[in-house]
Amino acid sequence: FFSVIGVLLRMDLTQYLVNAQNPDPNIRGQAQECLTRAEQESLPVYLVSLVTELGNESKPAESRQMAGILLKNTMTSRDDEKKKRLEQQWTGLPPDTKAAVKAAVLQTLESATKEARQTAAQVCAQIASIELPREQWTDLVPTLLQYVQTTKNECQKEATLTAIGYICEESDAEILQKQSNEILTAVVQGMRKEEPNNDIRYAAAKALWNSLEFVCGNMENETERNYLMSQVCEATQASDVRVREVAMQSLVKIVSLYYDKLKPYMQALFGVTLESVRKDEERVGLQGIEFWSTMCDVELELIADDSPCEFYVKGAVKHLCELLTACLTKQNENSDEWNLATAAGTSLCLVAQTVEDDVVQHVMPFISANIQSQEWKLREAATLAFGSILDGPSSEVLGTLVDQAVPMMISHMNDEKTLVKDTTAWTLGRIADLHAECMVNKYLQPVLNSMVEALKDEPAVAAKAAWCIQCICDHWEDDEEGRTTYPLSSFFTELVQVLLKTVDRDDANEDNLRPATYETLNALLVSAPTDCLECIKMLVPVLLQRLEATFGMNLATGSDRQEQTTIQGLLCGALQVVARKLGEGVKPFADQMMQMFLKVFSSSSSSVHEESLMAVGAIANVMRKDFEKYMQHFASFLLVGLRSYQEYQVCNIAVGVVNDLASAMGEAIVPYCDDIMRTLLENLRALELNRDVKPVIIACFGDIALNIGSKFEKYLPVVMNVMDQASKTKVPENDEEMLEYLNVLRENICEAYTGILQGLKNEKPEIFEPYVPQVLEFIHIMAQDQHIDEGTYRAAVGVIGDLANVFGKKATIMVNDQVITGMVSRASQSQDDQTQEAGRWAAQQLSAIAQAQ
């Protein structure tokens, strides 16, 4: 290994690190290649070389910073699987190497070069994130706290506080819980107004923000809580804008974490946050608005859960509405960046949802005074304000106002200012989405005329117009009665033509216009009644021709290839909608459609596979057993989709297509089942596959079994073993996300059992008998789980009914099992109609067994 390492040392590591940042790709590439080879040939020497460079005060800042970045990159990655490998690589290093790196990193926190000490703080936190959970480097936090309390070196104090902040950000709360008092003391001391160094104060404020998750014990103590809150509020008045901004960010986080502790401080917080919006720099004011947006989020959740709520937003609504409507007039028409006006619009939406009818009386005076103002900023602000309060207040309160507003909005679509038209199109879309009855019953034609005209406007306006049309179409999305016609029928053909013309615009790739327009086209197709089906049939060749044309696009650049991929995905999505809408009517086009989809699979990226896979599923649902003629060509692409671990959404959709194929083809899918089942089982063992796909795979076993019957026998032992292991999965009781996942997993296991039982029922039910105890054990586990949700409980009761239905007298053991009968009895009395139905059906099956004894 001395070859590359020797070259690095002889030719000066510093120069390689500098060259690795050179704008010349040849110089940069050669340097990066040499550094990579050095890492591969001897990682310990490479790490020590980098950390030595990082700590060398005689070296330039750019090489030291790059050394730190490369050092950090040997320990972590954005890719989860690679990150795990790098963490294992670090833990497997010789102890003396790790000790040398850690000592040098801590030493570099003293550096006078800001780039070096800041990067050292990041490396320190990265090592901590690996070692602290393994109960290693246990003296790190005490050492850092000692630096903060004793050092006379201001650079070291600032970097140490930065490192503490990074450690708090990277580590789980439980790991630092024991040292929360010491950390909080050091951090709060650093952010006091008596601290003259603003860099130190900023680093401390940032560290506090990162540590708020694990100071819950301190927040329970009134004295400590009072001190902490006073220091944060004091920091919002600091002379340094960075400190003020982070202090406001801390208040935002405190709302989300400690809402129930806020009451004594709300008067002060009300003043601090509103003043920040009125008088401070925009970056601070944005956090003041975010404080109230977060308050709305918290209170909406409390109200929805019927939990105790202090209704702070309701108490402040008058002043909030005055503040937010004033902010709406601070638009910047030349910038799409987040600003006070856009933040205020979002916050006003949340306020309306939180206080509902009460918001109207406080916002309508502003709207009435400015909606027809000669000043465009006031017109746009009033329009945005009206659009923002449409979700929350009742139709009784808003109905007349909406009725009066629509004609004015249509008039605004002719405004000379693009931003006014943009906001107006959005507001009309909100009306169509939330108060459709008024629009479709009274103003359908003028609104559609206005939106069709707006599709020719600037891309941003056209995209909002497309969304408005989509919302109108969504009003008829549910076609349960099989409509023969509807109010859009007379506009249908024209709308299709206009939308297709819009996606062909030269600027359709700006402001999300092309995807928005295709979504609108899909919504129009979904809403179509029977008198529009002929038009949809005529659309199929047009879409296929457009898809064919994408293969002739000029692909000179990566951007060109990305555009091709996007357009192909959108067209496959539209063809999927067409297939589902036409049903049997799509059969004459099926050969052509499959030919095009297979061509897409052969040439395009995984993002298109997602859309084209769903389109194939739609064809399968129509063709049923006749889909067999396509399988020999499609099977290999299906397997590629199933093996797409990295693009797990593609894998997830491919599993759904397997469900479609099994349902459509029945036993005709059997020749392909060996490869499909092998791949699905491999997926369950694959650590790199996103866990959310695995429950779907398990449920897929049930769909396959249900449709191939006794032919599933050869797969039964391995599948039942996998399901037995999955049924014993345990998760932490305090992890809501994992508890939700466990319920999803268990519900899918139940669905798989149901599919297998029903599939074997008529031919070979006896081959399932050896597994009945396994299923009953699983049901007992679920019965004892206090976190079981409604859907999982219902699915478990369904399995009980299936066992009784399939095995009859042989399932007598269940009749005398109090856990089983108790679950069924509770389900029969459930307030949920579906659960009650499942419970009553299972009770009937058990009753039949009891009577037959």
C-alpha positions in Angstrom: 0.0 0.0 0.0 3.0 2.3 0.4 2.7 3.0 -3.3 -0.2 5.4 -3.2 0.4 6.6 0.3 4.0 7.3 -0.5 3.0 9.2 -3.6 0.6 11.3 -1.5 3.3 12.1 1.1 6.0 12.8 -1.5 3.8 14.9 -3.7 2.2 16.8 -0.8 -1.3 15.7 0.4 -2.2 19.4 0.6 -1.9 19.8 -3.1 -4.1 16.8 -3.8 -6.7 18.2 -1.4 -6.6 21.6 -3.1 -6.7 20.0 -6.6 -9.8 18.0 -5.5 -11.6 21.3 -5.5 -10.2 22.6 -8.8 -12.8 23.7 -11.4 -10.9 21.9 -14.1 -12.5 18.4 -14.3 -9.2 16.8 -15.4 -7.2 18.1 -12.4 -10.0 17.5 -10.0 -10.6 14.0 -11.3 -6.9 13.0 -11.0 -6.7 14.2 -7.5 -10.0 12.5 -6.4 -8.8 9.3 -8.0 -5.5 9.3 -6.1 -7.2 10.1 -2.8 -9.7 7.3 -3.4 -6.9 4.8 -4.1 -5.1 5.9 -0.9 -8.3 5.3 1.1 -8.7 1.8 -0.5 -5.1 0.8 0.0 -4.7 1.7 3.7 -7.6 3.3 5.5 -5.8 3.8 8.8 -2.9 5.7 7.2 -5.4 7.6 5.1 -7.4 8.7 8.1 -4.4 9.7 10.1 -3.0 11.7 7.2 -6.3 13.5 6.8 -6.7 14.3 10.4 -3.1 15.5 10.6 -3.8 17.9 7.7 -7.0 19.1 9.4 -5.1 20.0 12.5 -2.0 21.5 10.9 -2.1 25.3 11.5 0.4 25.9 8.7 -1.8 24.5 6.0 -4.3 26.5 3.9 -7.9 26.6 5.1 -9.2 25.0 1.9 -7.0 21.9 2.2 -7.8 21.6 5.9 -11.5 21.8 5.3 -11.4 19.3 2.5 -9.4 16.9 4.7 -12.2 17.1 7.3 -14.9 16.6 4.7 -13.2 13.5 3.3 -12.6 12.2 6.9 -16.3 12.6 7.6 -17.2 10.9 4.3 -15.4 7.8 5.4 -18.0 7.4 8.2 -21.3 8.3 6.8 -23.4 8.5 3.6 -26.9 9.6 2.6 -27.5 6.1 1.4 -28.7 4.1 4.5 -27.0 0.8 3.5 -23.7 2.5 2.7 -23.9 4.4 5.9 -24.2 1.1 7.9 -21.2 -0.3 6.1 -19.1 2.8 6.8 -20.1 2.8 10.5 -19.1 -0.9 10.7 -15.8 0.0 8.9 -15.1 2.6 11.5 -15.8 0.4 14.5 -13.5 -2.3 13.0 -10.5 0.0 12.8 -7.5 -0.6 15.1 -8.1 1.1 18.5 -4.9 3.2 18.2 -6.0 4.6 14.8 -9.4 5.6 16.2 -7.8 7.1 19.3 -5.4 9.2 17.2 -8.2 10.5 15.0 -10.4 11.5 17.9 -7.5 13.2 19.8 -6.5 15.2 16.7 -10.1 16.2 16.1 -10.6 17.5 19.6 -7.3 19.3 19.3 -8.5 21.0 16.1 -11.4 22.6 17.9 -8.9 25.1 19.2 -7.8 26.2 15.7 -7.8 29.8 14.8 -9.0 28.8 11.3 -12.7 28.8 11.3 -13.1 26.3 8.4 -10.9 23.8 10.2 -12.5 24.0 13.6 -16.0 24.0 12.2 -15.3 20.9 10.1 -13.6 19.3 13.1 -16.9 19.8 15.0 -18.7 17.9 12.3 -16.3 15.1 12.3 -16.5 14.9 16.1 -20.3 14.7 16.0 -20.1 12.0 13.3 -17.8 9.8 15.4 -20.0 10.4 18.4 -23.1 9.2 16.4 -21.3 5.9 15.8 -19.7 5.4 19.1 -22.1 6.8 21.8 -24.9 4.3 20.9 -22.3 1.5 21.3 -21.3 3.0 24.7 -17.9 4.0 23.4 -16.1 7.4 23.8 -18.1 7.9 27.0 -15.9 10.8 28.1 -16.6 12.9 25.0 -19.5 14.9 26.3 -17.9 15.6 29.7 -14.7 16.6 27.9 -16.6 19.0 25.7 -18.5 20.5 28.6 -15.3 21.0 30.4 -13.9 22.9 27.4 -16.9 25.2 27.4 -16.6 25.9 31.1 -12.8 26.4 31.4 -11.3 27.4 28.1 -10.0 31.0 27.6 -9.8 30.3 23.9 -12.9 31.8 22.3 -12.4 29.8 19.1 -12.3 26.6 21.0 -15.5 27.6 23.0 -17.4 28.4 19.8 -16.3 25.2 18.0 -17.0 23.1 21.1 -20.6 24.5 21.4 -21.0 23.8 17.6 -19.8 20.2 18.2 -22.3 19.8 21.0 -25.0 21.1 18.8 -24.1 18.6 16.0 -23.9 15.8 18.5 -27.4 16.7 19.9 -28.7 16.7 16.3 -27.1 13.4 15.3 -27.8 11.4 18.5 -31.0 9.8 19.8 -32.5 11.7 22.8 -32.1 8.7 25.1 -28.3 8.6 24.6 -27.9 12.1 25.9 -30.7 12.1 28.5 -28.4 11.5 31.5 -26.2 14.5 30.6 -29.1 16.8 29.7 -28.6 19.0 32.8 -24.9 19.6 32.1 -25.4 20.2 28.4 -28.3 22.6 29.0 -26.3 24.5 31.6 -23.3 24.9 29.3 -25.4 25.9 26.3 -27.6 28.4 28.1 -24.5 29.9 29.7 -23.1 30.4 26.2 -26.2 32.2 24.9 -26.6 34.7 27.7 -26.7 38.4 26.8 -23.6 38.8 29.0 -21.6 36.8 26.4 -19.8 39.4 24.3 -18.8 37.1 21.5 -21.6 36.8 19.0 -20.1 33.7 17.3 -20.2 31.9 20.7 -23.7 33.1 21.4 -24.9 31.9 18.0 -23.2 28.5 18.4 -24.8 28.1 21.8 -28.3 29.1 20.5 -27.9 26.6 17.7 -26.9 23.9 20.2 -29.9 24.7 22.3 -32.2 24.3 19.3 -30.6 20.9 18.6 -30.9 19.8 22.2 -34.6 20.6 22.9 -35.8 17.1 22.2 -34.1 15.6 25.2 -34.6 18.4 27.8 -38.1 17.1 28.7 -37.0 16.5 32.3 -35.8 20.0 32.6 -39.1 21.3 31.1 -41.0 19.4 33.8 -39.2 21.4 36.5 -40.8 24.9 36.8 -37.7 26.7 37.9 -35.5 25.3 35.2 -38.3 25.8 32.6 -38.7 29.4 33.6 -35.0 30.0 33.3 -34.8 28.3 29.9 -37.7 30.2 28.5 -36.4 33.5 29.8 -33.0 32.9 28.1 -34.6 32.0 24.8 -36.9 35.0 24.9 -33.9 37.2 25.8 -32.0 35.8 22.8 -34.8 36.9 20.5 -33.7 40.5 21.3 -30.0 39.9 20.7 -28.0 42.3 18.5 -26.9 39.5 16.1 -29.6 38.6 13.6 -28.3 35.0 13.6 -28.9 34.6 17.3 -32.4 36.1 17.0 -33.3 33.8 14.1 -32.2 30.6 16.0 -33.9 31.8 19.2 -37.1 32.1 17.2 -36.6 28.7 15.7 -36.2 27.3 19.2 -39.6 28.9 20.2 -41.1 27.2 17.1 -39.7 23.8 18.3 -40.8 24.4 21.9 -44.4 24.8 20.6 -44.3 21.4 18.9 -42.6 19.6 21.8 -43.9 21.3 24.9 -47.3 22.8 24.0 -48.8 21.8 27.4 -46.1 23.9 29.3 -46.7 27.2 27.4 -49.5 28.8 29.4 -47.4 31.0 31.7 -45.4 32.3 28.8 -48.0 32.9 26.2 -48.4 36.6 26.8 -44.7 37.2 26.4 -44.5 34.8 23.4 -47.4 36.6 21.7 -45.5 39.9 21.9 -42.1 38.5 20.9 -43.4 36.7 17.9 -45.7 39.5 16.5 -43.0 42.1 17.0 -40.5 39.9 15.1 -42.8 39.9 12.1 -43.5 43.6 12.3 -40.1 45.0 13.0 -37.3 42.5 12.6 -35.4 41.4 9.5 -37.4 39.0 7.2 -35.5 35.9 8.2 -36.5 36.4 11.8 -40.0 37.5 11.0 -40.5 34.3 9.0 -39.8 32.3 12.2 -42.4 34.5 14.0 -45.0 33.4 11.4 -43.8 29.8 11.6 -44.4 29.9 15.4 -48.1 30.5 14.8 -48.3 28.1 11.9 -46.8 25.4 14.2 -49.3 26.4 16.9 -52.1 25.8 14.4 -50.7 22.4 13.5 -50.5 21.4 17.2 -54.0 22.6 18.0 -55.6 21.1 14.9 -54.1 17.7 16.0 -55.4 18.2 19.5 -58.8 19.1 18.4 -59.0 16.2 16.0 -57.9 13.8 18.8 -60.4 15.4 21.2 -57.5 16.1 23.5 -57.2 19.1 25.9 -56.5 22.3 23.9 -55.8 25.8 25.2 -57.1 27.5 21.9 -54.2 30.0 21.8 -54.9 30.6 18.1 -58.5 31.4 18.7 -57.5 33.9 21.5 -55.1 35.6 19.2 -57.1 35.4 16.0 -57.9 39.1 15.7 -54.3 40.2 16.0 -53.0 37.3 13.9 -55.3 38.2 11.0 -54.3 41.8 11.1 -50.6 40.8 11.1 -50.9 38.2 8.4 -53.0 40.2 6.0 -50.5 43.1 6.3 -47.7 40.6 5.4 -49.7 39.5 2.3 -49.0 42.9 0.8 -45.2 42.5 1.0 -45.0 40.4 -2.2 -41.9 40.1 -4.4 -43.2 39.5 -7.9 -39.7 38.8 -9.2 -38.8 36.0 -6.8 -40.2 32.6 -6.1 -38.3 32.4 -2.8 -40.2 31.9 0.5 -40.9 35.3 1.9 -43.2 37.0 4.4 -46.1 37.1 1.9 -46.0 33.4 1.0 -45.5 32.4 4.7 -48.4 34.6 5.8 -50.7 33.0 3.2 -49.8 29.5 4.4 -50.2 30.6 8.0 -53.6 32.2 7.3 -54.8 28.9 5.7 -53.9 27.1 9.0 -55.5 29.8 11.1 -58.7 29.4 9.1 -58.7 25.6 9.6 -58.0 26.0 13.3 -60.6 28.7 14.3 -63.0 28.0 11.4 -65.9 30.4 11.2 -64.3 33.0 13.5 -61.6 33.8 10.9 -64.1 35.3 8.5 -65.1 38.4 10.5 -61.4 39.3 10.9 -60.3 38.9 7.3 -63.3 40.0 5.2 -62.8 43.7 6.0 -59.3 43.5 4.5 -60.6 41.7 1.5 -63.5 44.0 0.9 -61.3 47.1 1.2 -58.7 45.9 -1.2 -60.1 43.3 -3.7 -60.7 46.1 -6.3 -57.9 48.4 -5.3 -56.0 50.3 -8.0 -52.8 49.1 -6.3 -52.0 45.6 -7.7 -50.3 44.5 -4.5 -53.4 45.1 -2.5 -55.6 43.4 -5.1 -53.4 40.3 -5.1 -53.2 40.3 -1.3 -57.0 40.5 -0.9 -57.4 37.6 -3.4 -54.8 35.5 -1.6 -56.5 36.2 1.7 -59.9 35.1 0.3 -58.3 31.9 -1.1 -56.6 31.2 2.2 -59.8 31.2 4.4 -61.8 28.9 2.2 -60.8 25.8 4.1 -62.2 25.8 7.7 -65.3 28.0 7.8 -68.6 26.4 7.0 -70.4 26.6 3.7 -73.2 28.4 5.6 -70.8 31.2 6.5 -68.9 31.3 3.3 -71.6 30.4 0.8 -72.9 33.9 0.0 -69.3 35.3 0.0 -68.1 32.6 -2.5 -71.1 33.3 -4.7 -70.3 37.0 -4.8 -66.5 36.4 -5.2 -66.5 34.1 -8.3 -67.5 36.8 -10.9 -64.9 39.1 -9.4 -62.3 36.4 -9.6 -63.2 35.7 -13.3 -62.7 39.5 -13.9 -59.3 39.3 -12.1 -58.1 36.7 -14.6 -57.8 39.6 -17.1 -55.6 41.6 -14.7 -52.5 43.2 -16.2 -50.3 41.7 -13.4 -49.2 38.1 -13.8 -49.1 37.5 -10.0 -52.7 38.7 -9.6 -53.8 36.2 -12.3 -51.7 33.5 -10.7 -53.2 34.0 -7.3 -56.7 34.3 -8.8 -56.4 31.0 -10.6 -55.3 29.4 -7.4 -58.2 30.9 -5.5 -60.7 29.7 -8.1 -59.1 26.3 -7.8 -59.6 26.4 -4.1 -63.3 27.3 -4.6 -63.7 24.4 -7.0 -61.9 22.1 -4.5 -63.7 23.2 -1.3 -67.0 24.8 -2.4 -67.7 23.2 -5.8 -71.5 23.3 -5.7 -71.7 27.0 -6.1 -69.2 27.0 -9.0 -70.5 24.1 -11.0 -74.2 25.0 -10.5 -73.9 28.7 -11.4 -70.6 29.6 -12.9 -69.3 26.5 -14.7 -69.1 27.9 -18.3 -67.6 31.3 -17.5 -65.0 29.7 -15.1 -64.1 27.1 -17.7 -63.8 29.7 -20.5 -61.6 31.8 -18.2 -59.3 28.8 -17.3 -59.1 27.6 -20.9 -57.9 31.1 -21.9 -55.5 31.1 -18.9 -53.9 27.9 -20.2 -52.2 30.1 -22.8 -50.8 32.5 -20.2 -47.4 32.4 -18.4 -46.5 28.8 -17.3 -47.2 29.6 -13.6 -50.7 31.0 -14.3 -51.4 28.1 -16.8 -50.4 25.5 -14.2 -52.8 27.0 -11.7 -55.6 27.2 -14.3 -55.0 23.5 -15.1 -55.3 22.7 -11.4 -58.6 24.6 -11.2 -60.0 22.5 -14.1 -58.7 19.4 -12.3 -60.6 20.4 -9.1 -63.8 20.9 -11.2 -63.4 17.5 -12.7 -62.8 15.9 -9.3 -66.3 17.0 -8.3 -67.5 14.1 -10.5 -64.7 11.7 -9.6 -67.0 9.2 -7.9 -69.1 7.7 -10.7 -71.0 5.2 -8.5 -74.3 5.6 -10.4 -72.8 5.1 -13.8 -73.7 8.5 -15.2 -74.7 8.7 -18.9 -73.9 12.4 -19.1 -72.8 15.4 -16.9 -72.3 19.1 -17.2 -68.8 18.8 -18.7 -70.0 16.6 -21.5 -70.5 19.5 -23.9 -67.0 20.8 -23.1 -65.2 17.4 -23.0 -63.7 17.1 -26.5 -62.6 20.8 -26.4 -61.0 20.4 -23.0 -59.1 17.3 -24.2 -57.8 19.2 -27.2 -56.8 22.3 -25.2 -55.0 20.2 -22.6 -53.1 18.3 -25.2 -52.1 21.6 -26.9 -50.9 22.9 -23.5 -48.6 20.0 -22.9 -47.0 20.8 -26.3 -46.1 24.3 -25.3 -42.4 25.1 -25.7 -42.3 26.2 -22.1 -44.4 23.4 -20.7 -41.4 22.2 -18.6 -41.5 25.4 -16.6 -43.5 25.8 -13.3 -44.6 22.1 -13.4 -47.0 23.0 -16.3 -46.7 19.7 -18.2 -47.3 17.4 -15.2 -50.1 19.6 -13.9 -51.8 19.5 -17.3 -51.5 15.7 -17.6 -53.0 15.4 -14.1 -55.9 17.5 -15.2 -56.3 15.4 -18.3 -56.4 12.3 -16.1 -58.9 13.8 -13.8 -61.1 14.7 -16.8 -60.9 11.1 -18.1 -61.7 9.6 -14.7 -64.8 11.9 -14.3 -66.1 11.0 -17.8 -69.6 9.5 -18.1 -70.7 7.1 -20.8 -71.4 9.7 -23.4 -67.7 10.7 -23.5 -66.3 7.2 -23.9 -66.1 7.5 -27.7 -64.0 10.6 -27.3 -61.7 8.7 -25.0 -61.4 5.8 -27.5 -60.4 8.3 -30.1 -57.7 9.6 -27.7 -56.0 6.2 -27.4 -54.2 6.3 -30.8 -53.2 10.0 -30.1 -51.6 9.1 -26.8 -49.9 6.0 -28.4 -48.6 8.2 -31.2 -47.2 10.7 -28.8 -45.5 7.9 -26.8 -44.0 6.5 -30.0 -42.7 10.0 -30.8 -40.7 10.2 -27.6 -38.3 7.5 -28.9 -37.3 9.9 -31.7 -36.5 12.8 -29.3 -33.0 14.4 -29.6 -31.1 13.1 -26.5 -28.0 15.2 -26.7 -27.9 16.1 -23.0 -28.9 14.6 -19.6 -31.6 17.3 -19.5 -33.0 15.9 -22.8 -33.1 12.4 -21.4 -34.8 13.5 -18.3 -37.4 15.3 -20.3 -38.0 12.1 -22.4 -38.4 10.1 -19.2 -40.9 12.6 -17.7 -43.0 12.7 -20.9 -43.0 8.9 -21.2 -44.1 8.6 -17.6 -46.9 11.1 -18.0 -48.2 9.4 -21.2 -48.1 5.9 -19.6 -50.0 7.4 -16.7 -52.7 8.7 -19.0 -52.9 5.4 -20.9 -53.4 3.6 -17.6 -56.3 5.9 -16.7 -57.8 5.3 -20.2 -57.5 1.5 -19.8 -59.2 1.6 -16.4 -61.9 3.9 -17.7 -62.7 2.1 -21.0 -62.6 -1.4 -19.4 -63.6 -3.9 -22.2 -63.5 -1.0 -24.6 -59.7 -0.9 -24.5 -59.3 -4.5 -25.8 -58.9 -3.4 -29.5 -55.9 -1.3 -28.5 -54.3 -3.7 -26.0 -51.8 -5.2 -28.5 -50.5 -1.7 -29.5 -50.5 -0.5 -25.9 -48.5 -3.5 -24.6 -46.1 -3.2 -27.5 -45.4 0.4 -26.5 -45.1 -0.4 -22.8 -42.6 -3.1 -23.6 -40.6 -0.6 -25.7 -40.6 1.8 -22.7 -39.4 -1.0 -20.4 -36.6 -1.8 -22.8 -35.2 1.7 -23.1 -36.1 3.9 -20.1 -35.4 4.5 -16.5 -37.0 3.2 -13.4 -39.2 6.3 -12.9 -41.0 5.4 -16.2 -41.3 1.8 -15.1 -43.4 3.0 -12.2 -46.1 4.4 -14.6 -45.8 1.8 -17.2 -46.1 -1.1 -14.7 -49.3 0.4 -13.4 -50.6 0.7 -17.0 -49.8 -3.0 -17.6 -51.7 -3.8 -14.5 -54.7 -2.0 -15.9 -54.4 -3.9 -19.2 -54.2 -7.2 -17.2 -57.4 -6.3 -15.3 -59.2 -5.9 -18.6 -57.7 -8.8 -20.6 -58.1 -11.3 -17.8 -56.9 -14.8 -19.0 -56.2 -13.4 -22.5 -53.2 -11.5 -20.9 -51.3 -14.8 -21.1 -50.2 -14.0 -24.6 -48.2 -11.0 -23.3 -46.6 -12.8 -20.3 -43.6 -14.3 -22.1 -42.5 -10.9 -23.2 -43.5 -9.1 -20.0 -42.3 -11.5 -17.4 -38.6 -10.5 -17.5 -39.5 -6.8 -17.0 -41.8 -7.7 -14.1 -38.9 -9.5 -12.4 -36.7 -6.4 -13.0 -39.3 -4.3 -11.3 -39.6 -6.7 -8.4 -35.8 -6.6 -7.9 -35.7 -2.8 -7.9 -34.5 -2.5 -4.3 -33.1 1.0 -4.6 -36.3 2.4 -6.3 -38.5 0.7 -3.8 -41.6 2.5 -5.1 -41.1 0.6 -8.4 -40.7 -2.6 -6.4 -43.9 -1.9 -4.5 -45.9 -1.2 -7.7 -44.5 -4.4 -9.3 -45.8 -6.4 -6.4 -49.2 -4.8 -7.0 -49.0 -5.8 -10.7 -48.4 -9.4 -9.5 -51.6 -9.1 -7.6 -53.4 -7.9 -10.7 -51.9 -10.7 -12.8 -52.8 -13.4 -10.4 -56.4 -12.1 -10.2 -56.7 -11.7 -13.9 -55.0 -14.8 -15.1 -55.8 -17.3 -12.4 -54.0 -20.6 -12.9 -52.6 -19.4 -16.2 -49.9 -17.5 -14.1 -48.6 -20.8 -12.7 -45.8 -21.2 -15.2 -44.3 -17.9 -14.1 -44.9 -18.4 -10.3 -41.5 -20.1 -9.6 -39.6 -17.0 -10.7 -42.1 -14.6 -9.1 -42.2 -16.5 -5.7 -38.4 -16.9 -5.7 -38.0 -13.1 -6.2 -40.6 -12.2 -3.6 -38.9 -14.4 -1.0 -35.5 -13.0 -1.9 -37.0 -9.5 -1.4 -38.1 -10.4 2.1 -34.5 -11.4 3.0 -33.0 -8.3 1.3 -31.8 -5.9 4.0 -31.5 -3.0 1.5 -35.2 -3.1 0.5 -37.4 -0.5 2.2 -39.4 -2.2 5.0 -42.7 -0.7 3.8 -42.6 -3.1 0.8 -42.4 -6.2 2.8 -45.9 -6.3 4.2 -47.2 -5.8 0.7 -45.2 -8.8 -0.4 -46.6 -11.0 2.3 -50.2 -10.0 1.3 -49.3 -10.8 -2.3 -48.7 -14.5 -1.2 -52.4 -14.6 -0.3 -53.4 -13.2 -3.6 -51.4 -15.7 -5.5 -52.7 -18.6 -3.4 -56.3 -17.4 -3.8 -56.0 -17.5 -7.5 -53.9 -20.7 -8.2 -55.5 -22.8 -5.5 -53.8 -26.1 -4.8 -51.0 -25.2 -7.1 -49.7 -23.1 -4.2 -48.9 -26.3 -2.3 -45.2 -26.3 -3.3 -44.7 -22.8 -1.9 -46.7 -23.3 1.3 -43.9 -24.6 3.7 -41.5 -21.7 3.0 -44.2 -19.1 2.9 -45.7 -20.2 6.3 -42.2 -20.2 7.8 -41.7 -16.6 6.6 -45.1 -15.5 7.9 -44.4 -17.2 11.3 -41.2 -15.2 11.6 -42.9 -12.0 10.6 -45.8 -12.6 13.0 -43.3 -12.5 15.9 -41.9 -9.1 15.0 -41.6 -6.8 18.0 -41.1 -3.1 18.1 -40.5 -0.5 20.9 -43.8 0.5 22.6 -42.8 4.2 22.6 -42.1 4.4 18.8 -45.4 5.4 17.2 -44.0 5.0 13.7 -42.9 1.4 14.3 -46.2 0.6 16.1 -48.0 1.8 13.0 -45.7 -0.4 10.8 -46.4 -3.4 13.0 -50.1 -3.0 12.6 -49.7 -2.8 8.8 -47.5 -5.9 8.8 -49.9 -7.9 10.9 -52.9 -6.8 8.8 -51.1 -8.0 5.7 -50.2 -11.3 7.3 -53.9 -11.8 8.1 -54.8 -11.0 4.5 -52.3 -13.5 3.3 -53.7 -16.2 5.7 -57.2 -15.4 4.4 -56.1 -15.7 0.8 -54.2 -19.0 1.4 -57.1 -20.5 3.3 -59.7 -19.6 0.7 -57.4 -20.7 -2.1 -57.0 -24.1 -0.6 -60.5 -24.5 0.6 -62.1 -26.4 -2.3 -59.2 -28.7 -3.2 -56.6 -29.3 -0.5 -57.5 -27.7 2.8 -55.8 -30.5 4.7 -52.3 -29.3 3.8 -52.9 -26.2 5.9 -53.9 -28.1 9.0 -50.3 -28.4 10.4 -50.1 -24.6 10.4 -53.4 -23.9 12.3 -51.6 -23.7 15.7 -49.2 -21.2 14.2 -52.1 -19.0 13.1 -53.9 -19.3 16.5 -50.7 -18.3 18.3 -50.5 -15.2 16.1 -54.1 -14.3 16.8 -53.4 -14.6 20.6 -50.4 -12.3 20.2 -52.6 -9.7 18.5 -55.4 -10.1 21.1 -53.0 -9.1 23.9 -51.6 -6.1 22.1 -53.1 -2.9 23.4 -51.8 -1.0 20.3 -53.7 -3.0 17.7 -55.7 -0.8 15.4 -59.1 -1.3 13.9 -58.1 -2.6 10.5 -55.7 -5.2 12.0 -58.3 -6.3 14.6 -60.9 -6.7 11.9 -58.4 -8.7 9.7 -57.6 -11.0 12.7 -61.3 -11.7 13.3 -61.6 -12.4 9.5 -58.9 -15.1 9.8 -60.8 -16.7 12.7 -63.9 -16.9 10.5 -61.9 -18.3 7.7 -60.4 -21.1 9.9 -63.8 -22.0 11.1 -65.3 -21.9 7.6 -62.6 -24.0 6.0 -62.1 -26.6 8.7 -65.5 -26.9 10.3 -65.5 -29.5 13.2 -61.7 -29.8 13.0 -61.6 -26.2 14.3 -63.5 -27.1 17.5 -60.6 -25.9 19.6 -61.5 -22.3 18.7 -65.0 -22.6 20.1 -63.6 -23.2 23.6 -60.9 -20.6 23.3 -61.9 -17.6 25.4 -59.4 -15.3 23.6 -60.8 -16.3 20.2 -64.5 -16.0 21.2 -63.8 -12.8 23.1 -62.3 -11.2 20.0 -65.2 -12.2 17.9 -67.7 -11.0 20.4 -66.1 -7.6 20.7 -66.0 -7.3 16.9 -69.7 -8.1 16.7 -70.4 -5.2 18.9 -68.0 -2.8 17.3 -69.1 0.7 16.3 -67.2 0.2 13.0 -69.6 -1.3 10.5 -67.0 -3.3 8.7 -65.6 -4.8 11.9 -69.1 -5.5 13.1 -69.8 -7.4 9.9 -66.6 -9.4 10.1 -67.4 -10.2 13.8 -70.9 -11.4 13.0 -69.7 -13.6 10.1 -67.0 -15.2 12.3 -69.6 -15.7 15.0 -71.8 -17.5 12.6 -69.0 -19.8 11.5 -68.1 -20.6 15.2 -71.8 -21.2 16.0 -72.0 -23.7 13.1 -69.1 -25.7 14.6 -70.7 -25.6 18.1 -74.0 -26.8 16.8 -72.4 -29.7 14.9 -70.7 -31.1 18.0 
